[in-house]
Amino acid sequence: MQQALAIAGPVLIRTIETEGDLSPAERDSARLAEGALRDELRGPRLLDETVRARLREARGRGSMVTVLDEGGLDGASEDQIAHVRAQLADVLEGAASDRIYIRTSPNDQAAVTVVGRTADGAEEDTVDLWREIPLPND
């Protein structure tokens, strides 16, 4: 909760002070803060400082990012989670998809799946990033 307040607090205060009349730069900061706040609420076990930085960088490049923990790390040790986070940070480094979806699931094959989709003018988006991160054996 402290992390969420640290992210959203300054933006919310500024929004209240200006009655929502934010500059373009402040609106962009608010968008980034909203995404980070959603990450903290929907997938906190996936986050460490490196992953947070990579998510911020991806959003700064214009990617829409969704993080969702659906139980893929349930029962995992701290070492296993640290390994998954390191792998996730590597996958996100330089990812340039229009939309990036990161989700855990209680699947034997992959603890975390990262999917990137980019509009290419066709009827459906192109999948340009697909990575499954297994939960390592201790």
Phi and psi restraints in degrees (value plus and minus 20) as a CYANA .aco file:
   2 GLN   PHI     -81.7   -41.7
   2 GLN   PSI     -61.4   -21.4
   3 GLN   PHI     -81.2   -41.2
   3 GLN   PSI     -64.0   -24.0
   4 ALA   PHI     -82.4   -42.4
   4 ALA   PSI     -63.8   -23.8
   5 LEU   PHI     -86.5   -46.5
   5 LEU   PSI     -57.1   -17.1
   6 ALA   PHI     -83.9   -43.9
   6 ALA   PSI     -54.9   -14.9
   7 ILE   PHI     -95.3   -55.3
   7 ILE   PSI     -71.3   -31.3
   8 ALA   PHI    -105.5   -65.5
   8 ALA   PSI     -47.8    -7.8
   9 GLY   PHI     -72.1   -32.1
   9 GLY   PSI     -77.1   -37.1
  10 PRO   PHI     -80.2   -40.2
  10 PRO   PSI     -59.1   -19.1
  11 VAL   PHI     -87.7   -47.7
  11 VAL   PSI     -62.5   -22.5
  12 LEU   PHI     -83.9   -43.9
  12 LEU   PSI     -61.9   -21.9
  13 ILE   PHI     -80.5   -40.5
  13 ILE   PSI     -66.2   -26.2
  14 ARG   PHI     -84.4   -44.4
  14 ARG   PSI     -58.2   -18.2
  15 THR   PHI     -84.0   -44.0
  15 THR   PSI     -61.4   -21.4
  16 ILE   PHI     -87.5   -47.5
  16 ILE   PSI     -63.9   -23.9
  17 GLU   PHI     -78.9   -38.9
  17 GLU   PSI     -58.0   -18.0
  18 THR   PHI    -117.7   -77.7
  18 THR   PSI     -14.6    25.4
  19 GLU   PHI      32.3    72.3
  19 GLU   PSI      19.2    59.2
  20 GLY   PHI      64.3   104.3
  20 GLY   PSI     -20.3    19.7
  21 ASP   PHI    -108.8   -68.8
  21 ASP   PSI      58.3    98.3
  22 LEU   PHI    -115.4   -75.4
  22 LEU   PSI     130.0   170.0
  23 SER   PHI     -91.9   -51.9
  23 SER   PSI     145.0   185.0
  24 PRO   PHI     -75.4   -35.4
  24 PRO   PSI     -60.2   -20.2
  25 ALA   PHI     -86.2   -46.2
  25 ALA   PSI     -59.4   -19.4
  26 GLU   PHI     -88.1   -48.1
  26 GLU   PSI     -56.8   -16.8
  27 ARG   PHI     -83.7   -43.7
  27 ARG   PSI     -60.5   -20.5
  28 ASP   PHI     -84.4   -44.4
  28 ASP   PSI     -62.3   -22.3
  29 SER   PHI     -81.8   -41.8
  29 SER   PSI     -59.2   -19.2
  30 ALA   PHI     -85.1   -45.1
  30 ALA   PSI     -59.7   -19.7
  31 ARG   PHI     -83.0   -43.0
  31 ARG   PSI     -64.1   -24.1
  32 LEU   PHI     -85.6   -45.6
  32 LEU   PSI     -59.9   -19.9
  33 ALA   PHI     -85.7   -45.7
  33 ALA   PSI     -59.6   -19.6
  34 GLU   PHI     -81.4   -41.4
  34 GLU   PSI     -64.5   -24.5
  35 GLY   PHI     -81.9   -41.9
  35 GLY   PSI     -64.1   -24.1
  36 ALA   PHI     -84.1   -44.1
  36 ALA   PSI     -58.9   -18.9
  37 LEU   PHI     -84.6   -44.6
  37 LEU   PSI     -62.4   -22.4
  38 ARG   PHI     -80.6   -40.6
  38 ARG   PSI     -61.4   -21.4
  39 ASP   PHI     -77.9   -37.9
  39 ASP   PSI     -65.3   -25.3
  40 GLU   PHI     -83.7   -43.7
  40 GLU   PSI     -53.7   -13.7
  41 LEU   PHI    -102.9   -62.9
  41 LEU   PSI     -57.0   -17.0
  42 ARG   PHI    -114.7   -74.7
  42 ARG   PSI     -41.3    -1.3
  43 GLY   PHI    -171.9  -131.9
  43 GLY   PSI      29.0    69.0
  44 PRO   PHI     -81.9   -41.9
  44 PRO   PSI     -49.0    -9.0
  45 ARG   PHI     -91.8   -51.8
  45 ARG   PSI     -36.9     3.1
  46 LEU   PHI    -103.7   -63.7
  46 LEU   PSI     -29.2    10.8
  47 LEU   PHI    -123.2   -83.2
  47 LEU   PSI     115.7   155.7
  48 ASP   PHI    -158.2  -118.2
  48 ASP   PSI    -197.7  -157.7
  49 GLU   PHI     -82.4   -42.4
  49 GLU   PSI     -56.1   -16.1
  50 THR   PHI     -88.5   -48.5
  50 THR   PSI     -65.3   -25.3
  51 VAL   PHI     -83.6   -43.6
  51 VAL   PSI     -63.2   -23.2
  52 ARG   PHI     -77.1   -37.1
  52 ARG   PSI     -63.0   -23.0
  53 ALA   PHI     -83.9   -43.9
  53 ALA   PSI     -62.2   -22.2
  54 ARG   PHI     -85.7   -45.7
  54 ARG   PSI     -58.2   -18.2
  55 LEU   PHI     -85.1   -45.1
  55 LEU   PSI     -62.4   -22.4
  56 ARG   PHI     -81.9   -41.9
  56 ARG   PSI     -63.0   -23.0
  57 GLU   PHI     -83.1   -43.1
  57 GLU   PSI     -63.7   -23.7
  58 ALA   PHI     -81.2   -41.2
  58 ALA   PSI     -65.0   -25.0
  59 ARG   PHI     -84.7   -44.7
  59 ARG   PSI     -57.3   -17.3
  60 GLY   PHI     -83.1   -43.1
  60 GLY   PSI     -48.1    -8.1
  61 ARG   PHI    -101.8   -61.8
  61 ARG   PSI     -24.5    15.5
  62 GLY   PHI      85.0   125.0
  62 GLY   PSI     -19.4    20.6
  63 SER   PHI     -94.4   -54.4
  63 SER   PSI     122.2   162.2
  64 MET   PHI    -112.6   -72.6
  64 MET   PSI     104.8   144.8
  65 VAL   PHI    -139.5   -99.5
  65 VAL   PSI     114.1   154.1
  66 THR   PHI    -141.5  -101.5
  66 THR   PSI     107.9   147.9
  67 VAL   PHI    -137.3   -97.3
  67 VAL   PSI     109.9   149.9
  68 LEU   PHI    -165.5  -125.5
  68 LEU   PSI     101.2   141.2
  69 ASP   PHI    -119.2   -79.2
  69 ASP   PSI      94.0   134.0
  70 GLU   PHI    -133.4   -93.4
  70 GLU   PSI       7.4    47.4
  71 GLY   PHI      81.7   121.7
  71 GLY   PSI     -12.2    27.8
  72 GLY   PHI     -88.5   -48.5
  72 GLY   PSI     -35.2     4.8
  73 LEU   PHI    -129.2   -89.2
  73 LEU   PSI     -12.7    27.3
  74 ASP   PHI     -79.7   -39.7
  74 ASP   PSI     109.0   149.0
  75 GLY   PHI      61.2   101.2
  75 GLY   PSI     -20.9    19.1
  76 ALA   PHI     -97.3   -57.3
  76 ALA   PSI     127.7   167.7
  77 SER   PHI     -97.9   -57.9
  77 SER   PSI     145.6   185.6
  78 GLU   PHI     -82.4   -42.4
  78 GLU   PSI     -56.4   -16.4
  79 ASP   PHI     -84.8   -44.8
  79 ASP   PSI     -61.4   -21.4
  80 GLN   PHI     -84.2   -44.2
  80 GLN   PSI     -63.1   -23.1
  81 ILE   PHI     -84.5   -44.5
  81 ILE   PSI     -60.8   -20.8
  82 ALA   PHI     -81.5   -41.5
  82 ALA   PSI     -59.8   -19.8
  83 HIS   PHI     -83.3   -43.3
  83 HIS   PSI     -64.9   -24.9
  84 VAL   PHI     -82.7   -42.7
  84 VAL   PSI     -62.9   -22.9
  85 ARG   PHI     -81.5   -41.5
  85 ARG   PSI     -61.9   -21.9
  86 ALA   PHI     -83.1   -43.1
  86 ALA   PSI     -62.2   -22.2
  87 GLN   PHI     -83.9   -43.9
  87 GLN   PSI     -62.0   -22.0
  88 LEU   PHI     -82.1   -42.1
  88 LEU   PSI     -64.2   -24.2
  89 ALA   PHI     -79.7   -39.7
  89 ALA   PSI     -60.7   -20.7
  90 ASP   PHI     -82.8   -42.8
  90 ASP   PSI     -62.9   -22.9
  91 VAL   PHI     -83.5   -43.5
  91 VAL   PSI     -60.1   -20.1
  92 LEU   PHI     -96.4   -56.4
  92 LEU   PSI     -41.5    -1.5
  93 GLU   PHI     -82.0   -42.0
  93 GLU   PSI      94.8   134.8
  94 GLY   PHI      59.3    99.3
  94 GLY   PSI     -19.3    20.7
  95 ALA   PHI     -79.2   -39.2
  95 ALA   PSI     111.6   151.6
  96 ALA   PHI    -144.9  -104.9
  96 ALA   PSI      -1.2    38.8
  97 SER   PHI     -84.5   -44.5
  97 SER   PSI     132.0   172.0
  98 ASP   PHI     -83.1   -43.1
  98 ASP   PSI     -61.8   -21.8
  99 ARG   PHI    -150.4  -110.4
  99 ARG   PSI     113.8   153.8
 100 ILE   PHI    -144.0  -104.0
 100 ILE   PSI     105.4   145.4
 101 TYR   PHI    -133.0   -93.0
 101 TYR   PSI     106.8   146.8
 102 ILE   PHI    -143.2  -103.2
 102 ILE   PSI     101.8   141.8
 103 ARG   PHI    -166.0  -126.0
 103 ARG   PSI     125.9   165.9
 104 THR   PHI    -118.0   -78.0
 104 THR   PSI     136.2   176.2
 105 SER   PHI    -175.1  -135.1
 105 SER   PSI     130.6   170.6
 106 PRO   PHI     -96.1   -56.1
 106 PRO   PSI      49.0    89.0
 107 ASN   PHI    -134.6   -94.6
 107 ASN   PSI     116.5   156.5
 108 ASP   PHI     -86.3   -46.3
 108 ASP   PSI     -47.2    -7.2
 109 GLN   PHI    -101.3   -61.3
 109 GLN   PSI     -60.7   -20.7
 110 ALA   PHI    -164.7  -124.7
 110 ALA   PSI     110.0   150.0
 111 ALA   PHI     -96.9   -56.9
 111 ALA   PSI     -55.7   -15.7
 112 VAL   PHI    -154.5  -114.5
 112 VAL   PSI     116.9   156.9
 113 THR   PHI    -140.0  -100.0
 113 THR   PSI     113.1   153.1
 114 VAL   PHI    -137.5   -97.5
 114 VAL   PSI     103.4   143.4
 115 VAL   PHI    -146.1  -106.1
 115 VAL   PSI     110.7   150.7
 116 GLY   PHI    -136.0   -96.0
 116 GLY   PSI     115.5   155.5
 117 ARG   PHI    -148.3  -108.3
 117 ARG   PSI     121.6   161.6
 118 THR   PHI    -154.6  -114.6
 118 THR   PSI     115.3   155.3
 119 ALA   PHI     -91.7   -51.7
 119 ALA   PSI     110.1   150.1
 120 ASP   PHI    -142.7  -102.7
 120 ASP   PSI      -1.4    38.6
 121 GLY   PHI      68.5   108.5
 121 GLY   PSI     -31.3     8.7
 122 ALA   PHI    -101.2   -61.2
 122 ALA   PSI     156.4   196.4
 123 GLU   PHI     -84.0   -44.0
 123 GLU   PSI     -57.7   -17.7
 124 GLU   PHI    -136.4   -96.4
 124 GLU   PSI     131.7   171.7
 125 ASP   PHI     -86.7   -46.7
 125 ASP   PSI     134.8   174.8
 126 THR   PHI    -111.6   -71.6
 126 THR   PSI     114.0   154.0
 127 VAL   PHI    -100.2   -60.2
 127 VAL   PSI      92.5   132.5
 128 ASP   PHI    -133.9   -93.9
 128 ASP   PSI     -15.7    24.3
 129 LEU   PHI    -170.4  -130.4
 129 LEU   PSI     106.9   146.9
 130 TRP   PHI    -166.7  -126.7
 130 TRP   PSI      99.4   139.4
 131 ARG   PHI    -164.3  -124.3
 131 ARG   PSI     108.5   148.5
 132 GLU   PHI    -126.7   -86.7
 132 GLU   PSI     108.9   148.9
 133 ILE   PHI    -129.2   -89.2
 133 ILE   PSI      91.6   131.6
 134 PRO   PHI     -95.9   -55.9
 134 PRO   PSI     137.3   177.3
 135 LEU   PHI    -101.5   -61.5
 135 LEU   PSI      98.7   138.7
 136 PRO   PHI     -88.5   -48.5
 136 PRO   PSI     132.7   172.7
 137 ASN   PHI     -96.8   -56.8
 137 ASN   PSI     119.2   159.2
